[in-house]
Each structure stands twice: as structure tokens, then as C-alpha cells.
Amino acid sequence: MFENFDLSKMGAMIEEAQRQSQKMQEEASSKQFSAKSGGGLVSVSMDGNGEVVDVSIDDSLLKDKESLQILLISCINDVTKMVEDNKKLATTQMLSSIGGFGAKS
């Protein structure tokens, strides 16, 4: 399992992983993901860190609490999945660039 693994390079690999992780966090902060539901009646935007940065609700939904709740939950779930998928992709790319941990054999 570890035949070609050089432990003397472990410190450098850890430092590189920390640099890549910091870069990944900075890039995530600048990305924005948006989802819409109800044909655009509700939209939610998050940054790459998963923080909600904008919510838009059509005025027609303000009188229909149940529909608003359903559409808002759907929209939040969709945009959260986008953020998580982006994090997984970035992590896989980072690991594969620092020693092949994310690469498939």
C-alpha cells in the first residue's frame, strides 16, 4: 500500500496542503451560487463558504405562507447542494495536485 510513499517528503506535502487549503477558502469566498424555485418566485444566493448572501421572494407569495415555505426550503436545499458539490470538487482537485491522494488508480 505504501511502497512508493516517501515519508521524508511528508512535511512539504503538509505545507502544500495548507497553502492549497487557504487558496481554496479564498476562492470559495469569491464564488457565488444561486438557485430558483417556483419558476423564479424565490431565489437564494450563497457564497462558496455556504453563507446566504441574498434572498429574493416575489410579493405574490407573501400571502401564501405554506407555498413560500416549500419554495424557500427547496431553493435553499438546491443552492446548498451546489456549494457542497463545489467544495468536494475543489478538495479532490487539491488532493490530486499534492501527491495523488485524490487520484483514482
PLY file of the C-alpha trace (Angstrom):
ply
format ascii 1.0
element vertex 105
property float x
property float y
property float z
element edge 104
property int vertex1
property int vertex2
end_header
0.00 0.00 0.00
2.80 2.45 0.86
5.56 1.03 -1.36
6.25 4.28 -3.23
5.42 6.65 -0.37
8.41 8.77 0.78
7.90 9.84 4.40
10.75 12.37 4.16
8.52 14.48 1.91
5.58 14.48 4.34
6.38 17.94 5.81
6.47 19.53 2.38
3.23 17.80 1.43
1.53 19.12 4.59
2.74 22.66 3.90
1.50 22.44 0.33
-1.86 21.12 1.54
-2.15 24.09 3.92
-1.33 26.55 1.12
-3.83 24.88 -1.19
-6.48 24.86 1.54
-6.02 28.58 2.19
-6.23 29.29 -1.54
-9.36 27.14 -1.78
-11.03 29.10 1.05
-10.17 32.43 -0.59
-11.56 31.25 -3.93
-14.72 29.94 -2.25
-15.39 33.33 -0.70
-15.41 34.95 -4.13
-17.74 32.40 -5.75
-21.48 32.77 -5.72
-24.14 30.13 -6.31
-27.83 30.78 -6.93
-30.92 28.64 -7.14
-34.51 29.47 -8.03
-37.75 27.69 -7.29
-41.36 28.20 -8.21
-40.45 29.43 -11.67
-38.27 32.17 -10.18
-40.69 33.28 -7.47
-37.99 32.53 -4.88
-34.24 32.73 -5.32
-31.41 32.22 -2.86
-27.73 33.00 -3.35
-24.83 31.67 -1.29
-21.12 32.25 -1.41
-18.74 29.32 -1.74
-18.47 29.09 2.05
-22.18 28.33 2.31
-23.27 31.70 3.68
-26.54 33.10 2.37
-25.83 36.42 0.66
-29.21 37.15 -0.93
-32.84 36.02 -0.80
-35.48 37.21 -3.22
-39.19 36.50 -2.73
-41.92 37.52 -5.13
-44.58 39.64 -3.44
-47.32 37.25 -4.58
-46.03 34.65 -2.11
-46.34 36.88 0.92
-50.00 35.90 1.33
-49.33 32.16 0.93
-47.11 31.14 3.82
-47.19 27.40 3.07
-46.12 27.80 -0.57
-43.44 30.29 0.45
-42.02 27.83 2.98
-41.99 24.96 0.47
-40.32 27.02 -2.26
-37.80 28.54 0.14
-36.80 25.12 1.53
-36.43 23.74 -1.98
-34.32 26.67 -3.09
-32.05 26.55 -0.03
-31.54 22.81 -0.45
-30.64 23.24 -4.13
-28.11 26.01 -3.57
-26.60 24.21 -0.57
-26.03 21.14 -2.75
-24.28 23.33 -5.34
-21.95 24.71 -2.68
-21.20 21.23 -1.29
-20.55 19.81 -4.75
-18.14 22.67 -5.42
-16.31 22.01 -2.14
-15.98 18.29 -2.96
-14.63 19.07 -6.42
-12.13 21.61 -5.09
-10.96 19.19 -2.39
-10.49 16.38 -4.89
-8.52 18.68 -7.18
-6.38 19.90 -4.28
-5.58 16.39 -3.05
-4.73 15.12 -6.51
-2.34 18.03 -7.00
-0.36 17.30 -3.79
0.65 13.73 -4.10
-2.15 11.93 -5.81
-4.36 11.31 -2.78
-7.48 12.24 -4.75
-6.46 10.47 -7.93
-8.10 7.17 -8.75
-5.87 4.24 -9.60
0 1
1 2
2 3
3 4
4 5
5 6
6 7
7 8
8 9
9 10
10 11
11 12
12 13
13 14
14 15
15 16
16 17
17 18
18 19
19 20
20 21
21 22
22 23
23 24
24 25
25 26
26 27
27 28
28 29
29 30
30 31
31 32
32 33
33 34
34 35
35 36
36 37
37 38
38 39
39 40
40 41
41 42
42 43
43 44
44 45
45 46
46 47
47 48
48 49
49 50
50 51
51 52
52 53
53 54
54 55
55 56
56 57
57 58
58 59
59 60
60 61
61 62
62 63
63 64
64 65
65 66
66 67
67 68
68 69
69 70
70 71
71 72
72 73
73 74
74 75
75 76
76 77
77 78
78 79
79 80
80 81
81 82
82 83
83 84
84 85
85 86
86 87
87 88
88 89
89 90
90 91
91 92
92 93
93 94
94 95
95 96
96 97
97 98
98 99
99 100
100 101
101 102
102 103
103 104
